[in-house]
């Protein structure tokens, strides 16, 4: 449930509103004078490794060799990084290379 309150009401009843947030409610803080929303106080959603795996499975891999053929092998990636660094005209000579 979403509860809209003024900042002064929220401040005066902070403990009660925090209890509601812990129970799963969202608190919307509103400026009484301007009538505009200033902030949302949302409960923290605790994710599990299962949630992460489900997300990855649903959304699939973003970087694949099909849509980024320049990343097929470690050697290809290293060449791509070197080329990108040269194009950016940045100096990375202080980083040791491993080939």
ZIWO-V780032 format. One record per residue. N is the residue number from 1. RES is the residue in three letters. BURIAL is + if it has 9 or more other ideal C-beta (glycine too) atoms within 8 Angstrom, else -. D_LAST is the distance of its C-alpha to the last C-alpha in Angstrom with 2 decimals. Layout:
BEGIN
n=N res=RES burial=BURIAL d_last=D_LAST
n=N res=RES burial=BURIAL d_last=D_LAST
END
This chain:
BEGIN
n=1 res=UNK burial=- d_last=56.13
n=2 res=UNK burial=- d_last=55.70
n=3 res=UNK burial=+ d_last=58.05
n=4 res=UNK burial=- d_last=58.62
n=5 res=UNK burial=+ d_last=60.02
n=6 res=UNK burial=+ d_last=60.72
n=7 res=UNK burial=+ d_last=58.79
n=8 res=UNK burial=- d_last=61.97
n=9 res=UNK burial=- d_last=62.70
n=10 res=UNK burial=+ d_last=59.15
n=11 res=UNK burial=- d_last=59.41
n=12 res=UNK burial=- d_last=62.84
n=13 res=UNK burial=+ d_last=61.80
n=14 res=UNK burial=- d_last=58.17
n=15 res=UNK burial=- d_last=58.47
n=16 res=UNK burial=- d_last=60.00
n=17 res=UNK burial=+ d_last=57.36
n=18 res=UNK burial=- d_last=54.50
n=19 res=UNK burial=- d_last=56.18
n=20 res=UNK burial=+ d_last=56.28
n=21 res=UNK burial=+ d_last=52.58
n=22 res=UNK burial=- d_last=51.81
n=23 res=UNK burial=- d_last=53.96
n=24 res=UNK burial=- d_last=51.78
n=25 res=UNK burial=+ d_last=53.67
n=26 res=UNK burial=+ d_last=52.22
n=27 res=UNK burial=+ d_last=54.08
n=28 res=UNK burial=+ d_last=54.27
n=29 res=UNK burial=+ d_last=55.34
n=30 res=UNK burial=+ d_last=57.56
n=31 res=UNK burial=+ d_last=59.06
n=32 res=UNK burial=- d_last=62.81
n=33 res=UNK burial=- d_last=63.83
n=34 res=UNK burial=- d_last=61.31
n=35 res=UNK burial=- d_last=61.03
n=36 res=UNK burial=- d_last=57.25
n=37 res=UNK burial=+ d_last=54.61
n=38 res=UNK burial=- d_last=52.57
n=39 res=UNK burial=- d_last=50.42
n=40 res=UNK burial=- d_last=49.81
n=41 res=UNK burial=+ d_last=49.61
n=42 res=UNK burial=- d_last=47.88
n=43 res=UNK burial=+ d_last=47.44
n=44 res=UNK burial=- d_last=43.99
n=45 res=UNK burial=- d_last=42.59
n=46 res=UNK burial=- d_last=40.85
n=47 res=UNK burial=- d_last=38.11
n=48 res=UNK burial=- d_last=37.12
n=49 res=UNK burial=- d_last=34.04
n=50 res=UNK burial=- d_last=36.27
n=51 res=UNK burial=- d_last=36.78
n=52 res=UNK burial=+ d_last=33.07
n=53 res=UNK burial=- d_last=32.50
n=54 res=UNK burial=- d_last=35.52
n=55 res=UNK burial=- d_last=34.25
n=56 res=UNK burial=+ d_last=30.86
n=57 res=UNK burial=- d_last=32.70
n=58 res=UNK burial=- d_last=35.19
n=59 res=UNK burial=- d_last=32.86
n=60 res=UNK burial=- d_last=30.12
n=61 res=UNK burial=- d_last=26.44
n=62 res=UNK burial=- d_last=25.92
n=63 res=UNK burial=- d_last=22.42
n=64 res=UNK burial=- d_last=22.15
n=65 res=UNK burial=- d_last=20.48
n=66 res=UNK burial=- d_last=24.03
n=67 res=UNK burial=- d_last=24.43
n=68 res=UNK burial=- d_last=20.80
n=69 res=UNK burial=- d_last=19.51
n=70 res=UNK burial=- d_last=16.61
n=71 res=UNK burial=+ d_last=15.19
n=72 res=UNK burial=- d_last=15.54
n=73 res=UNK burial=- d_last=12.08
n=74 res=UNK burial=- d_last=8.89
n=75 res=UNK burial=- d_last=7.69
n=76 res=UNK burial=+ d_last=11.15
n=77 res=UNK burial=+ d_last=11.04
n=78 res=UNK burial=+ d_last=8.21
n=79 res=UNK burial=+ d_last=10.37
n=80 res=UNK burial=+ d_last=13.41
n=81 res=UNK burial=- d_last=12.64
n=82 res=UNK burial=- d_last=12.11
n=83 res=UNK burial=- d_last=15.28
n=84 res=UNK burial=- d_last=17.15
n=85 res=UNK burial=+ d_last=16.57
n=86 res=UNK burial=- d_last=17.85
n=87 res=UNK burial=- d_last=20.76
n=88 res=UNK burial=- d_last=21.65
n=89 res=UNK burial=- d_last=21.81
n=90 res=UNK burial=- d_last=20.39
n=91 res=UNK burial=- d_last=18.70
n=92 res=UNK burial=- d_last=15.55
n=93 res=UNK burial=- d_last=14.73
n=94 res=UNK burial=- d_last=15.66
n=95 res=UNK burial=- d_last=12.70
n=96 res=UNK burial=- d_last=9.93
n=97 res=UNK burial=- d_last=6.42
n=98 res=UNK burial=- d_last=3.77
n=99 res=UNK burial=- d_last=0.00
END
